[in-house]
Amino acid sequence: MKMESISVQGIGPLAHKIPESVMQVEAGLTVGGLLEQLGISQKEVMLVFVDSALATWQTMLRDGSRVCLSPYMCGG
């Protein structure tokens, strides 16, 4: 199986669960698969960016992808 290197970063409260890091993942992994590997529920993530573009759970990651996960936020 081919492995690829991606960088992952959580924002806000997710930064505690997902500190900025570089990971080795299996080729063909999707954003949804990445969240599963990280133990993060899709309900915890409002927005996902891959290489600075808005992504979906089905977005395929490739070698060198930069993934940023943003949680739901509220304010007043």
C-alpha positions in Angstrom: 0.0 0.0 0.0 1.3 3.4 -0.9 1.6 6.0 1.8 1.3 9.8 1.4 2.3 12.7 3.7 -0.3 15.3 4.6 -0.4 18.1 7.1 -3.4 18.5 9.5 -4.4 21.4 11.7 -7.4 22.0 14.0 -8.7 25.5 14.7 -10.1 26.7 18.0 -11.3 23.9 20.3 -10.1 21.3 17.7 -6.5 22.6 18.1 -6.4 20.7 21.4 -7.5 17.5 19.8 -5.6 18.0 16.5 -2.4 20.0 17.0 -0.7 21.0 13.7 1.2 17.9 12.5 2.4 16.0 9.5 0.9 12.5 9.1 1.5 9.5 6.9 -1.8 8.2 5.5 -2.8 5.5 3.0 -3.1 6.8 -0.6 -6.7 7.5 -1.6 -7.9 8.6 1.9 -10.9 11.0 2.0 -11.5 13.8 4.4 -14.2 11.6 6.1 -11.7 8.7 6.4 -9.1 11.1 7.9 -11.6 12.2 10.6 -12.4 8.6 11.4 -8.6 7.9 11.8 -8.3 10.9 14.1 -11.3 9.9 16.2 -13.1 13.1 15.4 -16.9 13.0 14.7 -18.1 14.8 11.6 -20.6 16.5 14.0 -17.6 18.4 15.6 -16.4 19.9 12.3 -18.3 22.7 10.5 -15.8 23.5 7.7 -12.9 21.6 6.1 -10.3 23.2 3.9 -7.9 21.2 1.8 -5.1 23.2 0.2 -7.0 26.4 1.2 -10.2 25.4 -0.7 -13.5 24.4 0.9 -13.8 20.6 0.9 -16.4 17.9 1.6 -16.2 14.6 3.5 -15.6 12.9 0.1 -12.7 15.1 -1.0 -9.7 12.8 -1.7 -6.4 13.7 -0.1 -3.2 13.5 -2.0 0.5 13.6 -1.1 1.3 17.1 0.2 -2.3 18.0 1.0 -2.8 20.6 3.8 -6.0 20.0 5.8 -7.5 22.5 8.1 -10.5 21.6 10.3 -12.8 24.3 11.8 -15.4 23.6 14.5 -18.8 25.0 14.9 -18.6 28.3 16.8 -21.1 30.5 18.5 -20.9 34.0 19.7 -23.0 36.7 21.1 
